[in-house]
Amino acid sequence: MSESDNELLCLVANGGQTAFDRLVARHQGPISAFAYRILGNMTDAEDVSQETFGRVWSHAPRWNPDGKAKSWIYRIAHNLCIDRLRARRPTVDIADQEIEDGSPNPEQVLSRKRSETGLRDAVALLPERQRIAISLFHLKDMTADEAAEAMGISVDALESLLRRARKKLKEIMQHQEGGAISKAAIGERQ
């Protein structure tokens, strides 16, 4: 029987390298994916994942065993992502821009991009806290308690963020070509 995240983190707090390796193997991929959804850049997401587990190793002795290890790890990743977002300065890389004669206007380009990329891009357009709430609750399949703990907010605040995010996603998707989004993709879990 495999150990729970909490059991592994208790072992890590006592210097257990094998337990740490198991914890990393279990969560590194999901943490990278979570960071990618927030940051939109794979290099930054991988850096955040590495730094997250560096902090898990160094701060494990300070972890409160009454909490959930998974939520604590995601909280570290969340905070690192927020730090990176705050450090970013808005820039435009001209090399990434396609310049063509007779190119469609910006509204047409935006509409086409939204249609091509669907829900993932719609989620990326949400305000930061709504995007994080949706990512944790729906895409990382956390419970409301776990997601709220990872974000450092109450369950009521999380549910409010999720309601606003779902409403905004519906609006975004209705403006895309192809129109509607399935309720299963953004609706409440049962």
Backbone bond lengths (Angstrom), bond angles and torsions (degrees), N, CA, C in turn:
res aa  C-N    CA-C-N  psi(-1)  N-CA   C-N-CA  omega(-1)  CA-C   N-CA-C  phi
1 M - - - 1.458 - - 1.522 108.42 -
2 S 1.305 117.14 133.76 1.461 118.97 -178.12 1.529 110.24 -83.04
3 E 1.311 113.57 152.09 1.458 119.59 -178.50 1.518 110.12 -74.38
4 S 1.335 115.30 153.24 1.457 120.48 175.09 1.527 108.51 -74.96
5 D 1.318 115.45 164.87 1.460 120.28 176.79 1.531 110.62 -58.64
6 N 1.316 116.33 -40.26 1.466 119.73 -179.78 1.531 111.09 -63.71
7 E 1.325 116.99 -41.99 1.468 120.33 178.54 1.523 110.43 -63.82
8 L 1.338 116.14 -43.33 1.464 119.20 179.36 1.518 111.43 -63.30
9 L 1.335 116.93 -41.99 1.461 119.75 -178.82 1.528 111.58 -67.06
10 C 1.324 117.61 -33.53 1.470 120.15 174.74 1.531 110.01 -63.20
11 L 1.320 116.68 -40.34 1.469 120.30 177.43 1.530 110.84 -67.12
12 V 1.323 116.96 -39.53 1.470 121.15 177.98 1.529 109.57 -62.28
13 A 1.323 116.67 -40.61 1.471 120.77 179.49 1.524 111.62 -59.14
14 N 1.332 116.18 -25.38 1.467 121.05 178.28 1.520 111.84 -98.40
15 G 1.338 116.42 15.98 1.468 120.17 175.96 1.513 114.71 88.40
16 G 1.305 118.91 17.37 1.463 122.53 -177.54 1.520 112.54 -76.45
17 Q 1.321 116.51 100.06 1.469 121.98 -178.98 1.526 111.69 -65.81
18 T 1.322 117.91 -40.49 1.462 121.13 -179.82 1.527 110.42 -63.78
19 A 1.320 116.54 -41.94 1.464 120.70 177.68 1.530 110.07 -63.54
20 F 1.315 116.18 -40.39 1.460 120.59 177.90 1.532 110.32 -61.75
21 D 1.326 116.23 -45.08 1.467 120.44 179.10 1.535 110.90 -59.59
22 R 1.320 117.47 -40.06 1.462 121.34 178.43 1.533 111.04 -66.02
23 L 1.328 115.71 -41.37 1.465 120.68 179.06 1.532 110.42 -63.65
24 V 1.322 117.12 -42.89 1.467 121.56 178.32 1.526 109.87 -63.96
25 A 1.314 117.30 -46.38 1.466 121.00 -179.33 1.530 110.72 -59.99
26 R 1.304 116.59 -36.42 1.461 121.85 -177.32 1.535 112.07 -74.24
27 H 1.332 117.31 -35.50 1.464 119.61 -169.01 1.525 116.19 -117.84
28 Q 1.310 119.42 -10.11 1.463 118.95 -174.47 1.530 112.29 -63.04
29 G 1.313 117.93 -44.89 1.469 120.57 178.62 1.520 112.23 -61.08
30 P 1.332 118.25 -51.64 1.465 119.31 178.23 1.534 113.69 -61.31
31 I 1.329 117.47 -36.49 1.473 120.06 178.07 1.527 109.53 -66.35
32 S 1.326 118.14 -41.64 1.463 121.06 177.52 1.526 110.53 -61.45
33 A 1.317 116.96 -43.34 1.471 121.01 179.50 1.527 110.70 -64.54
34 F 1.322 117.39 -41.61 1.460 122.57 177.34 1.525 110.17 -60.77
35 A 1.326 116.93 -47.58 1.461 121.08 -179.97 1.523 110.92 -64.28
36 Y 1.329 116.79 -37.36 1.467 120.23 178.82 1.528 110.75 -62.52
37 R 1.322 116.77 -41.39 1.466 119.77 179.93 1.527 111.33 -63.26
38 I 1.301 116.63 -32.95 1.464 119.68 179.98 1.520 111.03 -81.22
39 L 1.327 116.60 -43.43 1.458 121.12 -171.73 1.524 113.71 -92.45
40 G 1.325 117.50 -26.89 1.450 120.63 179.98 1.517 114.14 71.46
41 N 1.322 117.34 17.18 1.459 121.42 -178.18 1.521 107.92 -142.08
42 M 1.335 116.78 120.78 1.464 120.58 -174.94 1.524 112.25 -65.86
43 T 1.325 117.88 -38.72 1.470 120.26 179.46 1.522 110.15 -61.05
44 D 1.341 116.49 -47.63 1.466 120.08 177.89 1.520 111.08 -62.80
45 A 1.336 116.52 -39.69 1.469 120.29 -179.58 1.525 111.02 -63.03
46 E 1.320 117.27 -42.62 1.464 120.32 178.32 1.528 111.16 -66.26
47 D 1.343 116.35 -38.53 1.469 119.96 176.47 1.524 110.93 -62.09
48 V 1.337 116.13 -43.51 1.466 120.27 178.72 1.521 110.15 -62.87
49 S 1.327 117.17 -41.29 1.461 120.78 179.25 1.532 110.42 -60.32
50 Q 1.326 116.20 -47.51 1.469 120.24 178.79 1.528 111.03 -60.45
51 E 1.330 115.58 -46.60 1.462 119.27 -178.39 1.531 111.16 -66.13
52 T 1.328 116.04 -34.95 1.467 119.84 178.02 1.528 110.16 -58.05
53 F 1.334 115.67 -48.37 1.464 117.85 -177.08 1.524 112.27 -74.51
54 G 1.323 117.20 -25.21 1.467 119.41 171.26 1.518 110.25 -62.75
55 R 1.325 114.87 -41.34 1.467 119.35 178.90 1.528 111.59 -72.25
56 V 1.333 116.56 -36.30 1.469 118.80 176.35 1.523 108.94 -57.77
57 W 1.323 117.13 -46.39 1.469 121.37 -179.84 1.529 111.26 -61.74
58 S 1.329 115.87 -48.38 1.472 118.57 -174.04 1.534 113.33 -76.81
59 H 1.334 117.24 -28.18 1.467 119.81 -176.93 1.526 113.57 -103.18
60 A 1.314 118.29 1.43 1.468 121.03 -178.69 1.528 113.25 -54.59
61 P 1.349 119.32 -38.58 1.459 117.47 178.99 1.534 113.62 -63.01
62 R 1.347 117.29 -20.08 1.473 120.42 -179.75 1.521 112.51 -94.01
63 W 1.337 117.15 -3.69 1.464 120.25 -179.49 1.519 109.95 -66.77
64 N 1.331 116.63 140.49 1.462 122.53 178.35 1.525 108.86 -87.92
65 P 1.323 118.43 110.62 1.470 121.27 -177.42 1.523 114.61 -62.51
66 D 1.339 117.68 -10.66 1.463 119.86 176.71 1.529 111.47 -76.83
67 G 1.346 116.66 -16.80 1.461 121.08 179.44 1.517 110.77 -90.22
68 K 1.323 115.28 -177.97 1.465 120.44 178.32 1.520 108.92 -98.44
69 A 1.311 116.04 128.53 1.462 121.95 -178.16 1.523 111.09 -59.30
70 K 1.319 117.28 -43.44 1.463 121.24 -178.07 1.527 110.38 -59.88
71 S 1.317 117.24 -45.55 1.466 121.13 179.26 1.522 110.86 -63.18
72 W 1.310 116.79 -39.87 1.465 121.61 -179.97 1.532 110.30 -64.01
73 I 1.313 117.04 -42.78 1.469 121.49 179.78 1.534 109.58 -64.77
74 Y 1.340 116.71 -45.17 1.465 119.65 178.58 1.530 111.21 -66.00
75 R 1.306 117.40 -31.79 1.477 120.37 177.34 1.531 109.57 -64.46
76 I 1.307 116.73 -42.28 1.472 120.44 177.18 1.522 109.49 -60.44
77 A 1.331 116.76 -48.44 1.473 120.84 -179.90 1.526 110.78 -61.68
78 H 1.316 116.55 -43.14 1.466 121.63 178.31 1.526 110.56 -57.67
79 N 1.319 116.77 -48.65 1.464 120.36 -179.29 1.526 111.63 -62.36
80 L 1.311 117.29 -40.22 1.467 120.54 178.40 1.529 110.86 -65.32
81 C 1.320 117.18 -39.19 1.465 120.35 177.14 1.525 110.82 -63.64
82 I 1.317 116.34 -44.21 1.470 120.21 179.11 1.521 110.05 -61.00
83 D 1.330 117.32 -42.55 1.470 120.66 177.59 1.522 110.72 -58.71
84 R 1.324 117.21 -42.40 1.476 120.45 179.79 1.517 111.23 -67.13
85 L 1.320 117.28 -40.73 1.462 120.10 179.31 1.528 110.84 -63.40
86 R 1.310 116.42 -40.30 1.469 119.93 179.33 1.515 112.08 -67.27
87 A 1.329 116.40 -30.85 1.459 120.38 -178.27 1.529 112.43 -78.39
88 R 1.314 116.37 -18.82 1.465 119.64 -178.62 1.520 110.52 -70.72
89 R 1.302 113.62 143.49 1.455 119.53 173.79 1.515 107.13 -114.48
90 P 1.315 116.71 140.70 1.466 117.89 -179.91 1.533 111.32 -64.08
91 T 1.311 115.11 125.31 1.460 120.82 177.75 1.520 108.81 -139.61
92 V 1.292 115.45 157.87 1.458 121.31 175.32 1.512 107.03 -124.85
93 D 1.332 115.88 121.72 1.451 120.98 178.25 1.523 107.76 -93.12
94 I 1.320 115.81 110.05 1.455 120.66 -176.69 1.515 111.28 -62.17
95 A 1.315 118.01 -29.52 1.470 120.88 179.77 1.524 111.26 -62.84
96 D 1.339 118.07 -27.01 1.460 121.87 -179.95 1.523 112.82 -83.23
97 Q 1.320 117.88 -10.64 1.455 122.03 -177.11 1.524 110.53 -89.29
98 E 1.311 115.78 134.55 1.461 120.43 175.62 1.519 107.68 -93.68
99 I 1.325 115.80 124.30 1.453 120.61 178.98 1.518 107.69 -117.04
100 E 1.329 114.88 116.82 1.449 120.48 -179.00 1.518 108.72 -136.24
101 D 1.320 115.72 150.31 1.451 120.01 172.88 1.520 107.62 -71.75
102 G 1.312 116.33 140.96 1.459 120.23 178.23 1.516 113.23 69.96
103 S 1.330 117.80 19.83 1.456 119.79 -179.67 1.525 109.66 -70.02
104 P 1.321 117.06 155.16 1.462 119.83 179.65 1.527 110.49 -64.63
105 N 1.318 115.20 157.77 1.464 118.58 179.01 1.524 109.79 -71.82
106 P 1.340 117.28 165.17 1.479 120.19 -175.65 1.530 114.19 -56.33
107 E 1.336 117.39 -35.83 1.475 119.47 179.35 1.527 111.16 -65.15
108 Q 1.338 116.56 -39.42 1.462 119.75 179.26 1.526 110.97 -67.10
109 V 1.323 115.70 -40.61 1.470 119.92 178.83 1.521 109.97 -62.63
110 L 1.331 116.80 -46.22 1.465 120.81 -179.79 1.525 110.78 -62.10
111 S 1.322 117.02 -43.46 1.461 120.85 179.37 1.527 111.15 -61.57
112 R 1.334 116.14 -44.63 1.470 119.68 -179.92 1.527 110.69 -64.27
113 K 1.339 117.47 -43.22 1.465 119.94 -179.25 1.526 110.64 -62.64
114 R 1.311 117.06 -42.63 1.469 120.17 179.60 1.524 110.51 -63.21
115 S 1.310 116.38 -40.06 1.466 119.72 179.87 1.518 110.90 -64.90
116 E 1.332 116.58 -39.72 1.462 120.73 -176.55 1.519 112.52 -72.03
117 T 1.284 117.41 -34.57 1.457 119.07 -172.44 1.521 114.40 -103.03
118 G 1.324 118.12 -13.46 1.450 121.98 171.44 1.504 116.88 60.98
119 L 1.287 114.89 -139.01 1.455 122.75 -171.62 1.520 113.24 -59.10
120 R 1.332 117.89 -40.54 1.466 120.28 -178.14 1.517 111.08 -57.10
121 D 1.316 117.04 -46.08 1.454 119.45 179.00 1.518 111.44 -71.03
122 A 1.319 116.75 -33.47 1.460 119.43 177.30 1.522 109.80 -61.62
123 V 1.323 116.77 -42.19 1.464 120.88 177.43 1.530 110.23 -62.83
124 A 1.321 116.68 -38.66 1.470 120.70 179.92 1.524 112.03 -64.43
125 L 1.321 118.47 -22.60 1.456 122.24 -179.42 1.527 112.78 -84.21
126 L 1.305 116.54 -11.25 1.462 119.74 179.56 1.527 110.33 -68.05
127 P 1.323 116.14 153.96 1.469 118.32 171.27 1.533 109.55 -57.12
128 E 1.294 115.39 151.99 1.475 122.72 -171.91 1.526 113.64 -49.02
129 R 1.317 118.59 -51.22 1.469 120.91 -175.24 1.534 110.83 -68.22
130 Q 1.344 117.40 -36.31 1.458 120.04 177.02 1.520 110.17 -66.99
131 R 1.325 117.41 -40.36 1.468 121.90 179.58 1.529 110.06 -62.46
132 I 1.319 116.06 -41.99 1.460 120.48 179.89 1.532 110.29 -66.45
133 A 1.332 116.62 -43.04 1.469 120.44 -179.92 1.528 110.46 -61.62
134 I 1.333 116.81 -46.75 1.471 121.14 178.67 1.523 110.05 -61.64
135 S 1.334 116.65 -43.58 1.468 120.28 -178.47 1.520 111.51 -61.80
136 L 1.315 117.01 -46.02 1.468 119.93 -178.64 1.529 111.36 -67.95
137 F 1.325 116.47 -48.93 1.467 120.27 -171.95 1.519 112.25 -74.53
138 H 1.339 117.18 -47.19 1.460 119.45 -174.50 1.525 113.06 -93.76
139 L 1.312 117.54 -43.55 1.461 119.45 -173.18 1.525 112.38 -87.21
140 K 1.315 118.04 -30.27 1.461 121.52 177.48 1.521 110.95 -97.73
141 D 1.340 116.22 -2.16 1.455 122.45 174.43 1.526 113.04 57.01
142 M 1.326 116.09 37.52 1.463 119.82 176.16 1.530 108.41 -84.08
143 T 1.315 115.96 156.63 1.456 119.94 171.97 1.525 107.73 -73.43
144 A 1.316 115.96 166.74 1.466 119.81 178.45 1.529 110.03 -61.06
145 D 1.323 116.78 -40.36 1.469 120.27 179.01 1.526 111.39 -62.01
146 E 1.332 116.35 -44.70 1.469 120.48 -179.08 1.528 111.13 -65.78
147 A 1.323 116.23 -44.22 1.468 119.97 -178.95 1.527 110.57 -65.55
148 A 1.320 116.72 -42.17 1.466 120.24 178.90 1.522 110.28 -62.94
149 E 1.328 116.35 -42.89 1.460 120.09 178.93 1.528 110.92 -63.84
150 A 1.321 117.10 -41.44 1.458 120.88 179.58 1.522 111.54 -63.21
151 M 1.341 116.92 -33.06 1.463 120.55 179.83 1.524 112.36 -89.26
152 G 1.326 116.68 -9.51 1.461 119.84 179.93 1.525 112.44 73.35
153 I 1.339 116.51 33.63 1.457 121.69 -180.00 1.521 109.43 -131.13
154 S 1.333 115.77 170.80 1.464 119.75 177.92 1.532 109.86 -77.51
155 V 1.319 115.63 162.59 1.463 120.76 177.40 1.532 109.34 -63.35
156 D 1.337 117.44 -38.14 1.465 120.75 178.08 1.527 110.85 -61.56
157 A 1.329 116.74 -41.98 1.470 120.27 178.59 1.524 110.31 -65.72
158 L 1.337 117.00 -39.19 1.463 120.76 177.02 1.521 110.39 -61.66
159 E 1.326 116.96 -46.98 1.455 120.53 -179.17 1.521 111.53 -61.90
160 S 1.315 117.26 -36.25 1.459 121.51 175.90 1.530 110.64 -64.57
161 L 1.329 116.52 -44.45 1.465 120.41 176.91 1.528 110.99 -60.99
162 L 1.330 116.65 -42.17 1.462 120.41 -179.95 1.526 111.74 -64.87
163 R 1.338 117.15 -40.88 1.464 120.15 178.19 1.530 110.72 -61.86
164 R 1.328 116.42 -46.39 1.469 119.99 179.73 1.523 110.69 -65.35
165 A 1.328 116.85 -38.91 1.468 120.66 -179.54 1.524 110.55 -65.33
166 R 1.327 117.19 -43.18 1.462 120.22 179.35 1.525 111.18 -63.19
167 K 1.327 115.51 -42.01 1.462 119.87 178.71 1.526 110.17 -62.10
168 K 1.323 116.60 -45.28 1.464 121.05 -179.70 1.527 110.53 -65.50
169 L 1.330 117.54 -40.37 1.467 120.44 177.68 1.521 111.20 -60.96
170 K 1.325 116.73 -42.19 1.460 119.87 178.46 1.524 110.19 -61.46
171 E 1.335 116.45 -42.44 1.469 119.88 178.73 1.528 110.70 -62.73
172 I 1.312 116.36 -45.52 1.468 120.82 -179.46 1.520 110.26 -61.63
173 M 1.316 116.35 -46.98 1.458 120.42 -176.49 1.527 111.52 -68.37
174 Q 1.321 118.05 -32.55 1.461 120.55 178.09 1.516 111.33 -67.08
175 H 1.324 116.70 -26.65 1.457 120.71 178.91 1.522 112.27 -83.81
176 Q 1.301 117.05 -11.83 1.463 120.57 178.55 1.512 109.98 -80.84
177 E 1.305 116.04 155.91 1.463 119.72 171.79 1.518 107.16 -65.89
178 G 1.279 117.09 142.84 1.454 119.65 -177.86 1.503 110.88 92.76
179 G 1.329 117.64 -19.17 1.442 123.16 165.33 1.490 119.97 76.27
180 A 1.271 117.48 -104.61 1.456 122.29 -162.62 1.511 112.88 -80.73
181 I 1.293 113.50 157.59 1.464 122.19 176.68 1.523 107.03 -114.59
182 S 1.270 116.76 145.81 1.465 118.43 -177.95 1.519 110.81 -70.17
183 K 1.312 115.88 142.74 1.456 120.39 178.96 1.520 110.95 -61.33
184 A 1.298 116.88 -29.63 1.467 120.34 -179.88 1.521 110.81 -65.01
185 A 1.321 117.47 -31.47 1.459 120.14 -176.50 1.513 111.69 -74.26
186 I 1.342 117.94 -33.91 1.469 118.62 -177.62 1.516 113.36 -126.84
187 G 1.314 118.24 -1.96 1.444 121.00 -179.00 1.506 112.35 -75.57
188 E 1.282 114.84 174.70 1.456 118.14 -179.28 1.514 110.64 -73.43
189 R 1.342 114.02 144.15 1.465 119.38 175.07 1.504 109.17 -75.18
190 Q 1.322 114.62 150.37 1.463 117.56 178.74 1.492 110.60 -105.71
